[in-house]
């Protein structure tokens, strides 16, 4: 198992117009540390970590294998009126990169934590687990990104702040 934890609270921001994501910033999770404000381009999919202020949050696979599950948890630390009129879910997505690259591509199925939030109070939480069947080569780098997913259309803005943690099973 590989554990992830944000360490400090992360801020997840999502803005959409007519159901099309205009801007989404999530957080990369490490091992007791995190960095939020990472642009998550839902349409392009890839994330390039070439910002000198962004630390390395990926782990390197020590051998070839498979990721067989992804579990996650989120705990709110700030009261938030979501303000979208639509539920917002926390999403966790795995990304991979060949060992020599800093460009990460989404892999596997995103994990949407439940319940979805209409409004958030301090201590509200969401969790989930999803099976995966992701083949990983030795020395591939694996990254976990947490973001928000708005369930609706219109002009929507959602900011959610809290602790995030997750784990993957690597066989």
N, C-alpha and C positions, 0 to 999 in steps of 0.2 A: 504494500500500500504506500502511496505517496500522499502526504498531508499538505494542505495549503491553509494559511490563515492570514488575514489582513493586518493583524497587529493593532493598528489604529483604525478608527472609522474611515470609510471611503465615501465619496460623494459620487453618485451615479446620476447623470443628466441625459434626458432624451427630449428632443424637439422634433415634432413631425407636422406636416401639413397635408391634409387630405390622404392620410395613411402612408405617405412617403416620408421616410426618415430624412430630415434635413441635417440634423447634427446629433450625434450620440457619443457621449464620453463615458467610458467605463473605467475599470481598474484592473491592473494586472496583479494577481496574487502570488506571493512567494511563500516563504516558510517563516511566518511571523512578521512579515513586512509586506507592504503594498505600495503602489503608485497609482493615483487616480488622475483623471484628465486625459487618459489615452483615447484618441479618436478611434471609434469603432465604426468602420464604413460597412454597413450591412449590405450594400449593393456590390462593392468591390471585393469585400471579404478579407483581403490581406491586411496585415498590420506589419509595418516595418519599424523596428526598434533601433534607430540610428541616432537618437537624441542623446547627447552626452549627459544630460540631466537624468535620463531614464536608466536606472540600474538594470542589471541582468536578472530577470525573474524566471527564466526558463531553466528547467533541469535537463541534463543530458542523459539519454537512455544508455545504461551500461551494457545492454545486450539487446538483440532483437527479441521482440515479444508482441504481446497484444494488451491493449487497454480494454478491460472487460466491463468496467462500470465507472460512473461518475456520480458522486453524492455531494450535496451542498446544503448550506444553512446560511441564513441572513437574519440579523437582529438589529432592529432600528434603534438609533440613539437620539433621534430628534423627532419631535412631533411635526408632521407634514400634512397639509391639506394638498393632496395630489394635484388638484386643479384641472384635471383633464375631463372629468365627467365620465371617464372610462377606467376600468381596472388597469393596474400596472403590475407586471410580474418582474421578478428578478430573474435574469438569465445568466447561465454559466456556459461558456463555450471553450473547448480545448482547441489549441492551435499547434501546428508543428512546423518545423523548419529543418532542412538538412544542416548538419553540423557546421558548415562553412558559411551559412547565410544568416542574416538578421531579418529576413522577410518571412513572416509566419502566415500560414494558410489554415483556415478553419478545418477541423476534422471531426468526424463523428456527428452525433445528434446533440443539439443544444439542450441543456437541462433548464426547464422552466420551473421555478420553485412555487410551491403552493402554501398558503392561499395567495391569490392576487390581491393587491391593495387598492382600495378606493380612497382611504385616508389612513395615515399611519400615526400610531402613538408610540412613545418610548417603550421599548420592550416587545413590541410586536415582532413576530418572527415568521419566517417561511422556510420550508425545507423540501427536499426531494431527492430522488435517486433514479437513475436511468441506466439500463444496460447499454453497453457499447461493444463494438467489435472492430477495433482500430488496430491495424497492423503498424508496428513501429520498428524501424531499422536501428541497429546499433549506432549510437552517436547522434540520432535525431534529437532535436531540442523540442521540449514540450512546454507550452505556455498555457495558463488559465486566465481567461478574461471574464470579469463580471460586469454586466450592464443591465439596462432596463428594457422591457418589452411592453409597449402600450397596446392594449386590446381594444382598438377603436380607430375611428377616423375623424378628421376635423383638424383644427389648430390645437395642438396638444403640447404641453410642456410638463415634464415631471422631473423632480429632483428628489432623490432618496438618499439618506445618510445612515450608515450603520456599519456593523462588523460583518465580515463575510468569511466563511471557511468552507473547505471542500476536501474531498479525498478521491483519488482514483485507485483502482485495482489494476496492477500491472503484472501480467503473467508471462 
